[in-house]
Amino acid sequence: MNNSCSNCGTFFEITQGDLDFYDKVSPVFNGKKYPIPPPLLCAQCRLQRRLAHRNEKTLFKRKCDFTGGSIISVHAPDCGYKVYEKGIWWSDKWDPKEYGRDFDFSKSFFEQFESLQRAVPRMSLQQDRNENSDYTNNVSYLKNCYLLFSADYSRDSCYGIWVERSNDCFDNYLIDECERTYESFSSQCRDSAFLFDCRGCSDCIMCSGLREKQFCIENKQYSKEEYIKRKQAFNFSSYAGLLAFNGQFIKFIEGAVRPALRKHGRIIDSTGDLLTDTENCINCYETAIAKDCKNTIGFKIKDAFDCSYVSGELAYESCECFPAPFKSVFNINSYTGSELLYCDLCMNDCQNLFGCAGMKKARYCVLNKQYTKEKYSALVPKIIDHMRRTKEFGEFFPAGLSPFGYNISEAQSCYRLDKPDVLSRGWKWRDETDEIPKVDKIIPAELLPDSIDDIPDDILNWAIECEATKRPFRIVKQELEFYRRMKLPIPHFHPDERHRRRIALRNPKKLWKRNCANCAERIETSYSPDRPERVLCERCYLKEVY
């Protein structure tokens, strides 16, 4: 079955496997199944819509709407939503059922759900069991970390996304089990800098695609003595020297050979990129320990279609659910439980909810209003029939319902749009000038001393003006200590600008057909045919790089 995307017009295929999955997750009430219809959007537009609801790394200072105290939150002070400090949100000092309301069949479901979302308090940040790691989000078990996001079991690390089980790591993206790494995109590496897609390496600089190597520079093997001598010659403590080296690194990885798909472990009948131990996973990305999934980003997941940043089993069109409620569809930020439909921030083993927000340990509720099992089972089918008539049932929450500006959502990093285009679609936009803090002592980055050896302790009392964006940013104490210990200069760019440049090296979550640059075998890859990289099939890549 071929459909035309109602957003971009692209034709996309609905397979029999897709239809079988929709049937598997379709809700059942009183013995009758209510089939989920095929989607109206193509896979790329569905992903864009989900990611518009995910603010991964933009933090704000604001007031808690319960205590009036100052808090840090992913929600801006003027966002129009009620926000509670996470300890208050989890407490029994408020009751989400107080915001319950009857379903109005004269209005659309999404209209009523947005009204509920704006009334029910939202959690300031999603954190669990952290120590001295306040400026973080979507994290757990961190110690002494600053501006880490989507990270777990790490300590003494700053400025990174998807930093897992790593220590003393600064300015990284997608690293796992690393120590003392800087500006890297790799796994199980230590005492290294400027690595791209390396695994199990130590004491390496400016390398790409290496496995289990030590004392390498530009993928060339050296003795320990030669490596130390060449490393010292780079003069990393000078900003001018580091800037020149970074330019070399970009040129080096542009010219380095690339695997068609980056994968690790046992990969069976799977397509996508950055896969680890997957089976029958189609068009999946950044996915590990997964089976029978499609169009999904996740970890420890089974039977999931069109999900982003999820774990669990039997989920469809959901975002940021760890773990996703069992056999649940169209959910955001909802953890554990089962049979949740169109819910947001419903936690702690909720079951049989429809259109609810901010619930904990709840059963048989619609729009946060409590019903008996019998009345719930009679009402929800009527709502589904209503949503079929309004063409809402079967579709994820519209991007316009996101509490975040599109440009600070994860969607912007994958599907970049300018402000007029975003506003023309009826979506939100957050101007960067809204976030520029007022500071008294500021120094333009270009006036900083060139060498880390000449940076005074007083830098902690100043703000630095980013060379690219002119946004001021601060250097924190543990950051300064790291730069001095590792002999690295003070950065001249705002952390957001550094992140933007780092993820520019990330491939799109999309596959193309092209030929292996060596043997001309037809391959599927996340490198589009018009890109200049030398992309190899798995057989040729293993011969040349490992």
C-alpha positions in Angstrom: 0.0 0.0 0.0 1.5 3.4 -1.0 0.4 6.5 0.7 1.2 10.2 0.1 2.5 12.1 3.2 -0.1 14.7 4.1 2.8 17.0 5.2 5.6 16.7 2.6 3.8 14.9 -0.2 6.4 12.1 -0.3 5.0 8.6 -1.2 5.7 6.0 1.5 4.9 2.3 1.7 2.6 0.7 4.3 3.6 -3.0 4.4 1.6 -6.0 5.6 4.0 -6.2 8.5 3.1 -2.6 9.4 -0.6 -3.5 9.3 0.0 -6.5 11.4 1.8 -4.4 14.0 -1.0 -1.8 14.1 -3.4 -4.6 14.7 -1.3 -6.0 17.5 -1.2 -2.7 19.5 -4.8 -1.6 18.8 -6.8 -1.2 22.0 -9.6 -3.6 22.9 -12.7 -2.6 24.9 -15.4 -5.0 26.0 -14.0 -7.7 23.6 -14.1 -5.3 20.6 -10.9 -4.2 18.9 -10.6 -0.6 17.7 -8.0 -0.7 14.9 -5.3 1.9 14.7 -5.4 3.2 11.1 -2.2 3.6 9.0 -0.4 6.9 9.5 -1.0 10.0 7.4 2.7 11.1 7.5 5.8 9.5 6.2 8.4 8.1 8.6 10.6 11.2 8.5 7.7 13.6 9.1 6.5 11.4 12.0 9.9 11.5 13.5 10.1 15.3 13.1 6.7 15.6 14.9 7.8 13.4 17.8 11.1 15.2 18.3 9.4 18.6 18.4 8.1 17.5 21.8 11.6 16.8 23.2 13.7 19.6 24.7 17.0 17.8 25.4 19.4 20.5 26.5 18.0 24.0 26.9 17.6 25.0 30.5 16.0 28.0 32.1 15.9 29.7 35.5 12.4 30.3 36.7 10.1 30.1 39.7 8.4 27.0 40.9 4.7 27.6 40.6 4.1 25.7 43.9 6.8 27.1 46.3 7.7 30.3 44.5 11.4 29.4 44.9 14.0 29.6 42.1 14.4 26.4 40.1 16.1 25.1 36.9 13.8 23.8 34.3 13.5 22.8 30.6 10.4 25.0 30.6 10.9 28.8 30.1 9.4 31.2 32.7 6.9 32.5 30.1 6.0 29.2 28.4 2.4 29.3 29.6 2.6 26.0 31.5 2.5 25.5 35.3 5.8 24.0 36.4 6.8 22.4 39.8 10.2 21.5 41.2 10.7 17.8 40.6 10.5 17.0 44.4 7.2 18.7 44.7 5.9 17.2 41.5 6.6 13.7 42.8 5.1 14.5 46.2 1.5 14.0 47.4 1.2 17.8 48.0 -1.0 18.1 44.9 -3.5 15.8 43.1 -3.6 15.6 39.3 -7.2 14.4 39.4 -8.2 17.9 40.7 -7.7 19.0 37.1 -10.0 16.3 35.7 -12.7 17.3 33.3 -15.5 15.8 31.2 -14.9 15.0 27.5 -16.6 17.5 25.2 -17.8 15.9 22.0 -18.3 19.3 20.4 -14.5 19.9 20.4 -11.5 18.1 19.0 -9.5 15.8 21.3 -6.2 17.7 20.8 -7.9 21.0 21.7 -9.1 19.6 25.0 -5.8 17.8 25.7 -3.8 21.0 25.2 -6.1 22.8 27.7 -5.5 20.0 30.2 -1.7 20.1 29.6 -1.6 23.8 30.3 -3.5 23.3 33.6 -1.7 20.3 35.1 1.7 21.0 36.6 4.7 19.8 34.7 8.0 18.5 36.1 10.9 20.9 36.1 13.5 18.3 35.1 13.7 14.6 34.7 16.5 13.4 37.0 16.9 10.4 39.3 19.5 9.7 42.0 22.0 12.4 41.2 24.6 14.0 43.3 25.8 17.6 42.7 24.5 17.5 39.2 21.7 20.1 39.1 22.2 21.4 35.6 21.2 18.2 33.8 18.1 16.6 32.3 17.0 13.1 31.3 19.7 11.7 33.5 20.2 9.3 36.4 23.1 8.3 38.7 25.3 11.3 37.9 27.9 12.7 40.3 29.6 16.1 39.9 28.3 16.6 36.4 27.3 19.8 34.6 25.3 20.3 31.5 25.0 16.6 30.7 21.9 15.4 29.0 20.4 12.0 28.3 23.3 10.6 30.4 23.6 7.9 33.1 26.1 6.5 35.6 28.7 9.1 34.9 30.8 11.4 37.1 33.0 14.5 36.9 31.9 15.2 33.3 30.5 18.3 31.5 29.0 19.3 28.2 27.8 16.1 26.6 24.8 14.3 25.3 24.4 10.5 25.6 27.3 10.2 28.0 27.0 6.7 29.5 29.1 5.2 32.3 31.9 7.7 31.7 34.2 9.7 33.9 36.2 13.0 33.4 34.8 13.6 29.9 34.2 17.0 28.4 32.5 18.1 25.2 31.4 14.7 23.8 28.5 13.2 22.0 27.4 9.6 22.1 30.1 8.1 24.2 30.0 5.0 26.4 32.4 3.7 29.1 35.0 6.4 28.4 37.5 8.1 30.7 39.3 11.4 30.1 38.0 11.9 26.6 37.6 15.3 24.9 35.7 16.2 21.7 34.9 12.6 20.8 32.2 10.5 19.4 33.3 7.0 20.4 33.0 4.1 22.9 35.2 2.5 25.6 38.0 4.9 25.0 40.3 6.7 27.5 43.0 9.4 27.6 42.1 10.5 24.1 40.8 13.5 22.1 39.2 14.1 18.7 38.0 10.6 18.1 35.3 9.7 15.6 33.6 6.2 15.7 36.5 4.6 17.6 36.0 1.7 20.1 38.2 0.3 22.8 41.1 2.8 22.1 43.4 4.6 24.5 46.0 7.3 24.1 44.8 8.2 20.6 44.4 11.6 18.9 42.6 12.5 15.7 41.5 9.0 14.8 38.5 7.6 13.0 37.1 4.0 12.9 39.8 2.4 15.0 39.2 -0.6 17.2 41.3 -1.7 20.2 44.3 0.6 19.4 46.8 2.6 21.5 49.2 5.3 20.7 47.7 6.4 17.4 47.6 9.7 15.7 45.6 10.2 12.4 45.1 6.4 12.5 48.9 5.9 12.3 50.5 3.6 14.9 53.4 5.0 17.0 55.5 3.7 19.8 54.7 5.1 23.2 57.8 7.3 23.1 57.0 8.6 19.6 53.4 9.2 20.5 54.3 11.3 23.5 56.7 13.4 21.5 54.2 14.1 18.7 51.5 14.8 21.2 53.6 17.5 22.9 54.3 19.1 19.5 50.7 19.9 19.0 50.7 22.6 21.7 47.1 22.0 22.8 47.4 24.5 25.7 47.3 27.3 23.1 43.9 28.2 21.7 45.4 29.1 18.4 47.1 25.7 18.3 44.0 23.9 19.2 41.9 25.8 16.6 44.4 24.8 13.9 44.3 21.2 15.1 40.5 21.1 15.1 40.6 22.3 11.4 43.0 19.4 10.7 40.6 17.0 12.5 37.6 18.0 10.4 39.7 17.6 7.2 40.9 14.2 8.4 37.5 12.7 9.1 36.1 14.1 5.9 38.8 12.2 4.1 38.6 9.1 6.2 36.8 6.0 4.9 33.4 5.4 6.4 31.4 2.2 6.9 28.1 2.1 5.1 26.4 1.5 8.5 27.9 1.8 12.0 27.1 -1.3 14.0 28.4 -3.4 16.8 27.7 -6.7 18.3 25.2 -9.2 16.9 23.2 -7.6 14.1 20.6 -9.8 12.4 18.3 -8.7 9.6 18.5 -5.0 10.6 19.0 -1.7 8.8 19.8 1.7 10.1 22.8 3.3 11.8 24.5 3.1 15.1 23.0 -0.3 16.0 24.2 -2.6 18.7 22.8 -6.1 19.2 19.7 -5.8 17.1 17.4 -8.4 15.4 14.8 -7.6 12.8 15.1 -3.9 13.3 14.2 -1.8 10.2 15.3 1.8 9.7 16.4 2.2 13.4 19.0 4.5 14.7 21.0 4.8 17.9 19.3 1.6 19.0 20.7 -1.2 21.2 19.5 -4.6 22.4 16.4 -4.5 20.3 14.2 -6.9 18.4 11.3 -6.5 15.9 11.4 -2.7 15.8 10.9 -0.2 13.0 11.6 3.6 12.6 12.8 3.6 16.3 15.5 5.1 18.5 15.8 3.1 21.7 17.5 0.7 24.2 16.3 -2.7 25.4 13.2 -2.6 23.4 11.0 -5.1 21.6 8.0 -4.7 19.2 8.2 -0.9 18.9 7.3 1.1 15.8 7.9 4.8 15.3 9.3 5.4 18.8 12.0 7.9 19.9 14.1 7.4 23.0 12.2 4.6 24.5 12.7 1.2 26.1 10.1 -1.5 26.9 7.8 -3.6 24.8 4.8 -3.1 22.5 4.8 0.6 21.9 3.8 2.8 18.9 4.4 6.5 18.2 5.8 7.4 21.6 8.6 9.7 22.7 10.8 9.8 25.8 9.4 6.8 27.6 11.9 4.7 29.7 10.4 2.2 29.9 7.4 2.7 27.7 4.1 1.5 29.2 3.3 -2.0 27.9 1.0 -2.1 24.8 0.7 1.6 24.8 0.4 4.1 21.9 0.8 7.9 21.4 2.5 8.8 24.6 5.1 11.3 25.8 7.3 11.2 28.9 5.3 8.3 30.4 7.1 5.5 32.2 6.0 2.0 33.2 2.4 0.7 33.4 0.3 -0.6 30.6 -2.4 0.4 28.0 -2.0 4.1 28.0 -3.3 6.1 25.1 -2.5 9.7 24.3 -0.9 10.4 27.7 1.8 12.8 28.9 3.9 12.6 32.0 2.0 9.6 33.4 4.3 7.7 35.8 4.6 4.9 38.3 2.6 2.0 36.9 -0.4 3.9 35.5 -2.8 1.6 33.7 -5.8 2.1 31.4 -5.6 5.9 30.9 -6.8 7.9 28.0 -5.8 11.6 27.4 -4.3 12.1 30.8 -1.4 14.3 32.0 0.7 14.2 35.2 -0.9 11.1 36.7 0.8 8.7 39.1 -0.4 5.1 39.9 -3.7 5.9 38.3 -6.3 3.6 36.8 -9.3 4.1 34.4 -9.1 7.9 33.9 -10.0 10.1 30.9 -8.7 13.7 30.8 -7.6 13.1 34.5 -11.1 12.3 35.6 -11.7 9.1 37.5 -14.1 6.4 36.2 -15.1 2.9 37.1 -13.7 0.2 34.8 -17.1 -0.2 33.2 -17.7 3.5 32.6 -14.1 3.9 31.3 -14.6 1.0 28.9 -17.8 2.5 27.6 -16.5 6.1 27.2 -13.2 5.6 25.5 -14.6 3.8 22.4 -17.0 6.8 22.0 -14.0 9.1 22.1 -12.1 7.0 19.6 -15.1 7.1 17.2 -15.2 10.9 17.7 -11.5 11.1 16.9 -11.9 9.1 13.8 -14.4 11.6 12.5 -12.0 14.5 13.3 -9.1 12.4 11.8 -7.1 12.6 15.0 -7.1 8.9 16.0 -4.0 7.2 14.8 -1.9 10.4 14.8 0.6 11.6 17.3 0.3 14.9 19.1 0.7 17.8 16.7 4.0 19.7 16.9 2.0 22.8 17.8 1.0 21.2 21.1 4.6 20.9 22.2 5.5 23.1 25.2 8.8 24.0 23.6 9.8 26.3 20.8 10.6 24.2 17.7 14.1 25.7 17.6 15.1 24.4 21.1 13.6 21.0 20.4 15.4 17.9 19.2 13.6 18.3 15.9 15.6 21.4 15.0 18.9 19.5 15.2 17.6 16.9 12.6 15.1 19.0 10.5 16.4 22.6 10.6 13.8 25.2 9.9 13.9 29.0 10.0 11.5 31.1 12.1 9.1 32.2 9.4 8.6 28.6 8.3 8.0 27.4 11.8 5.5 30.1 12.6 3.7 29.6 9.3 3.0 26.0 10.4 1.5 27.2 13.6 4.4 25.9 15.7 6.2 27.8 18.5 9.5 29.6 18.2 11.9 30.6 21.1 14.1 33.6 20.3 17.7 33.1 21.6 17.7 36.7 22.9 15.1 35.5 25.4 17.8 33.4 27.1 20.7 35.8 27.1 21.5 36.4 30.8 22.3 39.9 32.2 25.9 40.0 33.3 28.1 42.8 34.6 31.6 41.5 33.9 32.1 40.1 30.4 35.1 39.6 28.2 35.0 38.9 24.4 36.5 35.5 23.8 39.1 36.8 21.4 40.6 38.9 24.2 41.2 35.8 26.4 44.9 34.8 27.0 45.9 32.3 24.3 47.4 29.7 26.7 45.7 28.0 29.6 48.8 28.7 31.6 47.9 32.4 31.5 44.3 32.1 32.5 43.7 33.5 36.0 41.4 32.0 38.6 39.3 35.2 38.3 37.9 33.8 35.0 35.3 32.1 37.1 33.9 35.5 38.0 33.5 36.6 34.4 31.2 35.8 31.5 32.8 35.1 28.1 31.2 36.4 24.9 31.0 33.7 22.3 32.9 34.5 19.1 30.2 33.1 16.9 26.8 33.9 18.6 27.8 36.7 21.0 25.9 34.9 23.8 27.7 35.1 27.1 28.7 31.9 28.9 30.5 31.0 32.2 33.4 28.7 33.0 32.7 26.6 36.1 35.4 25.6 38.6 35.6 21.9 37.7 35.8 22.8 34.0 38.8 25.1 34.6 40.5 22.4 36.7 40.0 19.9 33.8 41.4 22.3 31.2 44.5 23.0 33.4 45.0 19.3 34.2 44.7 18.3 30.5 46.6 21.3 29.2 43.6 22.6 27.1 42.7 26.2 26.5 39.5 28.0 27.5 36.8 27.5 24.8 35.8 30.6 22.8 32.4 29.3 21.8 29.2 29.0 23.9 28.4 25.4 24.8 25.3 25.4 22.5 27.5 26.5 19.6 30.1 23.8 20.4 27.3 21.2 20.5 25.9 22.5 17.2 29.3 22.1 15.5 29.7 18.6 17.0 26.4 17.2 15.9 27.0 18.6 12.4 29.2 15.5 12.1 26.2 13.3 12.8 24.5 11.6 9.9 20.7 12.0 9.2 18.4 9.4 10.5 17.7 8.3 6.9 19.1 5.7 4.5 20.1 6.0 0.8 21.3 3.6 -1.9 24.8 4.1 -3.2 27.8 2.1 -4.4 30.8 0.9 -2.3 33.7 3.2 -3.1 36.0 0.1 -3.5 34.1 -2.8 -5.0 31.0 -0.9 -6.3 28.7 -3.3 -4.5 25.3 -1.7 -4.0 24.9 -0.7 -0.3 22.4 1.0 2.0 23.9 3.8 4.0 23.2 7.0 6.0 25.5 8.9 3.7 23.6 10.4 0.8 25.0 9.7 -2.7 25.9 13.4 -3.1 28.2 13.5 -0.1 32.0 13.3 -0.7 32.9 10.7 2.0 34.5 7.5 0.8 31.9 5.0 2.0 32.6 1.3 1.9 30.6 -1.9 2.3 31.3 -3.9 5.4 33.7 -6.3 3.8 35.9 -3.6 2.3 35.8 -1.4 5.4 37.0 -4.3 7.6 39.9 -4.9 5.3 41.0 -1.3 5.2 40.5 0.0 8.7 40.6 -2.7 11.3 
